[in-house]
Amino acid sequence: MAQQLLMPKATAVWLVDNTALSFDQIAQFCKLHPLEVKAIADGEASQGIKGLDPVSTGQLSREEIAVAEADPEHKLKLSEPKVHVPESKRKGPRYTPVSKRQDRPNAILWLVRNHPELKDAQISRLVGTTKSTIEQIRGRTHWNATNLTPMDPVTLGLCTQIDLDFEVERASKNRGAVPEASHGSVLVSARETESADLSGEDGGEKEIDADAVFAKLSSMKRTQPEEDDDDL
């Protein structure tokens, strides 16, 4: 995660008041426009803003400021943080703000209708809901089912388009990975193939080779009299 400057405008106010840095240098460091820095220096854009010392916050060293003051072309660089805090990884369902929770049923209905390939766990991750709520909306047993309107969760701000595309792509890959029956194999009941001696020992269904079945039946047909063709 890229390091970012804390409170850019407040930092710019402090640098204008306490250093001899150029407007361009301060603008580059604080990610502001040079004219905005000039307005701060003129007192037009700094009313009510208290300067923030970037040296005390550990974001800029005095040595770096001295170098930049001596060389107008020098670009200020943020100091490396002394402590690196690992980025926390979100676990469990997505948190949904209280103000948007009433929109979740509409988002779930939209996902169920437009992306039936999504599993309940994926929908739960996207909009932060429970499996029981999804099942109720799928089965139209939700208490407010008659008033629900399908609405895109991205438009509602419940998830990002990147998250939605990721889950849809994952669901499509998983669905396409279901193994298909191998070519030349069929499932037949033991009763239907009893005369061909192909039944399983338990009288259940058995996976056999189709070519072998057809070859066996053909040989049986050739050995039967013509009047027995109907029995085959």
ABEGO torsion letter per residue (X at the ends): XBBBBBGAAAAAAAAAAABABBAAAAAAAAGBBAAAAAAAAAGAAABGBBBBBAAAAGABBAAAAAAAAABAABBBBBBBBABBBBBBBBBEBBBBBAAAAAAAAAAAAAAAAABAABBAAAAAAAAGBBAAAAAAAAAGABAAAAABBBBBAAAAGABBAAAAAAAAAAAAAAAAABBBBBBGBBBBBAAAAAAAGABBAAGBBBBBBAAAAAAAAAAAAAABBAAAAAAX
